[in-house]
């Protein structure tokens, strides 16, 4: 095992825990936006004003609202973690310095991927679900083909 592999081994659980937390935040808020849009079982948070919302919002609008509500929290926590790891790079021990530099870079890359790629995949999946829901209604009325 090389020295660089030993230094980055503790990064995997750290980044996994960070990723799972942000994925839960994004998924839960998108679910809440879907519930508000569909008017089914909406769990409105106290203080939310629901008067100005439309009856149905497009997928892109729901995803945008999700990022508007959760994005600042994700970016603030990522910024704090990046600064903390960057300060850890000032320690005189080479192993700690290397770990801190790798960790700071990994947090930045992980956050960028979460707010771009993961959110895009959630939107694509939501499009897929809605197309399947609308097509399943038409499939129930379609005559069966003889085999």
N, C-alpha and C positions, 0 to 999 in steps of 0.2 A: 504494500500500500504506500503510495507516495505521500509526501508531507502535505501537499495541497488538498488531497482527498481527506486526510484526517482533520484539516482545519475547517472544511466545509461540511463535514458530516452532521454537525448540530443544526445546520441551516434547514435541512429538509423538514424536520418536525415544526420548526418555527414558521416557515413559509406555508406549510400545509395548514396549520392552525389559523394563520392569518387569512388564507384563501377561503377556508370553510366559513369563517365568520363573515367575511364580506359577501360570499355567495348566499348565505342565509339572509343577510340584510337585503340584498338585491331581490332575491326570490320572494321574500315575504312582502316587500313593498310593491312589487309587480302584481302579486296576488291581490293585494289590497286595491290597487288601481283597477284591476280587472273586476273585482267585486263592486267597486263604485261605478264602473262603466256599465256593468250588466244589471245593477240594482238588485243583486241577489246576495243576501247574507252579508251585507256590508258591515264591517266592524270599524265604524268611523272613530277616530281618536277624539278625545274630548277637545273641544275648541276648534275642530275642523268645520269650516263653513261649506256646506254642500249645496247652497242655493245657486251658485254661479256655474255649476258643472252641467255639462250637456248630458243628454240621455245615453248616447253612445259615443265613445272616443275611439279613434283609429289606433291601431297597434303602435304606430310611431309616436303618437301623442302620449299614450300610456307609458311607453318606455322613457320618453323624455321627462315626464312627470316623476317617474321612478328615480331617474338619475338626479333630478332637481332636489328630491327629498333626501336621498341617501348619499349622493355623491359628495357633498361637503364633509360629511362624517368620515367617509372612506379616505378622502384626500387629506383631511386633517390628521387622522391617525397615521397614515403613510408618511406624511411630512415629519411628524414627531418621531416616528421610528427611524426614519432616514437620518435625521439630525442626531439622534441618540447614537446610532451606529457610526456616523461620521465622527462624532466626538470620541468614540471608542478607538478610532484609528489614530488618535493622538498618543495613545499609550506606547511606552517604549518597547514593549515585548513584541517581537515580530509575529508570533502566532496570533496574538490578539489583534494586532494591526491588520493582518491579512484577513482574519475572520470578519472584522468590522467593515472592511472595505467591500468584501464579497456580500456581506449581509445588507449593507446600505444599497448597493447596486441591485441586489436581488429584490429588495422591497420596492424599489422604483420600477423595475421591469414588471414585477408581479402586479403592481397596482395599475400600470398602464394597460397590461393585458386584460385585467379584470374589467376596467371601465370601457374598453374598446371591443375586444374579441368576445368576452363572455356576454356582455350586454347585447352584442349583435346576434350571437347564437340564441339568446333568450327571445329576441324579437323574431328571428326566423322560426323558432319553435312555436311561438304564439301564432304566427301566420299559418303554420302547418296545422295547428289545432283548430283554428277558426275555419280554415278551408275544409278540413275533415268534418267539422260540425255542420257546415252548410251543405256539403255534398252528401252527408249521411241522411239529411232530411229528404233530399231529392232521390236518393237511392231507395228509400223505403217505398216510394210511389212508382218506381220504375218497374215495368213488366219483366218477368224472369225469362231468360233465354232458354230454349229447349236444347238439351244436349244430345 
